Amino acid sequence: MAYDNTFTFLNSSPPIVSPTEEEGYPGDGSPATTRPLVWPAEDQVNNSFFWNNTIDGRAQASTDIVNWQTPQDNTFIRLNRDYFLRPPNSTTATNYPRPGSPSLPNYPASTFYAPVTSYTAFQYPHPLRSGGSTSPQHLRIIPGP
């Protein structure tokens, strides 16, 4: 989750996020490197949320998040399925099936695939924090479980 951030680009421009999926990278044709070409992938990008960020003084837009490797990543990473431009809620639940061949049939279903439908921020700064600056946090990236 990345939200309420201010991004300033001095000598470049967005995207602010460029997700990618290793299954989108071409293999050498051997079984170990042959990748599935259908969603979902092993260790699928999922449950990612970006909202209320500003870029050079303007509100974040959908065009500020661009898949790294296109068109391959477009199969695996999609807006409103794998990432969202709003906080988690009842409409942000995606059910991810197990990945298909060449993944093993018993490839573990990731615990990170569980739908995220709510979020409550921790108090910042933490109430037990003592000393130091209490200035606003400018980059708030919250890792998954």
C-alpha positions as CSV (number, residue, x, y, z in Angstrom):
1,M,0.0,0.0,0.0
2,A,1.3,3.4,-0.9
3,Y,-1.0,6.4,-0.1
4,D,-0.9,10.0,1.0
5,N,2.6,10.5,-0.5
6,T,4.0,13.5,-2.3
7,F,6.3,12.6,-5.3
8,T,8.5,15.2,-6.9
9,F,10.3,14.5,-10.1
10,L,13.1,17.0,-10.8
11,N,14.6,15.5,-14.0
12,S,12.2,12.7,-14.9
13,S,8.5,11.9,-15.0
14,P,6.2,9.2,-13.8
15,P,5.4,6.3,-13.6
16,I,5.6,6.3,-9.8
17,V,5.1,2.5,-9.8
18,S,6.1,-0.1,-12.5
19,P,5.1,-3.6,-11.5
20,T,6.4,-6.6,-13.4
21,E,5.9,-10.4,-13.3
22,E,8.7,-12.8,-13.9
23,E,6.4,-15.1,-15.9
24,G,6.3,-12.4,-18.5
25,Y,10.1,-12.7,-19.2
26,P,10.9,-15.1,-22.1
27,G,12.6,-18.3,-21.2
28,D,15.0,-20.4,-23.2
29,G,12.4,-23.0,-24.0
30,S,13.5,-25.6,-21.5
31,P,10.9,-26.9,-19.1
32,A,12.6,-25.1,-16.1
33,T,12.2,-21.7,-17.9
34,T,9.0,-22.2,-19.8
35,R,6.6,-19.8,-18.3
36,P,2.8,-19.9,-18.4
37,L,1.2,-17.3,-20.6
38,V,-2.0,-17.1,-18.7
39,W,-3.1,-15.5,-15.5
40,P,-2.5,-16.2,-12.6
41,A,1.3,-16.6,-12.4
42,E,3.3,-18.1,-9.6
43,D,3.7,-15.5,-6.8
44,Q,1.3,-13.3,-8.6
45,V,1.4,-9.5,-8.1
46,N,-1.8,-8.9,-6.1
47,N,-3.5,-6.9,-3.3
48,S,-1.6,-3.7,-4.2
49,F,-3.2,-0.4,-3.4
50,F,-2.1,3.1,-4.4
51,W,-4.3,6.1,-3.6
52,N,-4.3,9.8,-2.6
53,N,-0.8,10.4,-3.9
54,T,0.3,13.6,-5.6
55,I,2.9,13.9,-8.3
56,D,4.5,17.3,-8.9
57,G,1.5,19.0,-7.3
58,R,-1.2,17.1,-9.2
59,A,-3.4,14.2,-8.1
60,Q,-2.2,10.7,-8.9
61,A,-3.8,9.3,-12.2
62,S,-4.1,5.8,-13.5
63,T,-1.4,6.6,-16.1
64,D,1.1,7.0,-13.2
65,I,1.2,3.2,-12.7
66,V,2.5,1.4,-15.8
67,N,3.5,-2.2,-16.2
68,W,7.3,-2.5,-16.6
69,Q,7.4,-5.0,-19.5
70,T,4.6,-4.7,-22.0
71,P,2.8,-6.4,-23.5
72,Q,3.8,-9.4,-21.4
73,D,3.0,-8.0,-18.0
74,N,-0.4,-6.9,-19.2
75,T,-1.5,-10.6,-19.0
76,F,-0.5,-10.9,-15.4
77,I,-1.0,-7.4,-13.9
78,R,-4.2,-5.5,-14.3
79,L,-5.9,-2.5,-12.7
80,N,-8.9,-3.4,-10.6
81,R,-7.9,-7.0,-10.4
82,D,-4.3,-7.1,-9.1
83,Y,-3.9,-3.5,-8.1
84,F,-6.3,-0.7,-7.2
85,L,-6.3,3.1,-7.1
86,R,-8.4,3.2,-3.9
87,P,-8.2,1.9,-0.4
88,P,-9.2,-1.7,0.2
89,N,-13.0,-2.3,0.4
90,S,-15.6,-4.9,-0.4
91,T,-15.0,-4.3,-4.2
92,T,-11.3,-5.0,-4.1
93,A,-11.5,-8.8,-3.6
94,T,-9.9,-10.9,-6.3
95,N,-10.0,-14.7,-6.0
96,Y,-6.8,-16.1,-7.4
97,P,-6.9,-19.8,-8.5
98,R,-3.7,-21.9,-8.4
99,P,-1.4,-21.2,-11.3
100,G,-1.6,-23.5,-14.3
101,S,1.0,-25.6,-16.1
102,P,4.0,-25.6,-16.1
103,S,3.6,-24.9,-12.4
104,L,3.3,-28.1,-10.3
105,P,-0.3,-29.0,-9.5
106,N,0.6,-28.8,-5.8
107,Y,2.2,-25.3,-6.1
108,P,1.2,-23.7,-2.8
109,A,-1.5,-21.1,-2.9
110,S,0.0,-18.0,-1.4
111,T,-1.4,-16.6,1.8
112,F,-0.9,-13.2,0.1
113,Y,-3.7,-14.1,-2.3
114,A,-6.3,-13.8,0.4
115,P,-8.6,-10.8,-0.6
116,V,-7.9,-7.5,1.2
117,T,-11.2,-5.7,1.9
118,S,-10.3,-3.2,4.6
119,Y,-7.3,-1.3,6.0
120,T,-6.8,0.7,9.2
121,A,-3.7,2.8,9.3
122,F,-1.4,2.8,12.4
123,Q,-1.1,6.0,14.3
124,Y,1.9,8.1,13.0
125,P,4.1,8.8,14.7
126,H,3.8,5.8,16.9
127,P,2.7,6.8,20.4
128,L,5.7,5.0,22.0
129,R,8.1,7.0,19.9
130,S,10.1,9.4,21.9
131,G,12.4,12.2,20.8
132,G,13.3,13.0,17.3
133,S,11.2,14.8,14.7
134,T,7.4,14.4,14.5
135,S,7.3,15.9,11.0
136,P,4.9,14.3,8.5
137,Q,5.9,11.1,6.9
138,H,6.5,11.6,3.2
139,L,6.7,8.0,2.0
140,R,4.4,5.5,3.5
141,I,4.8,2.0,2.0
142,I,3.1,-0.7,3.9
143,P,4.3,-4.3,3.2
144,G,1.9,-7.2,3.2
145,P,1.7,-9.8,6.0
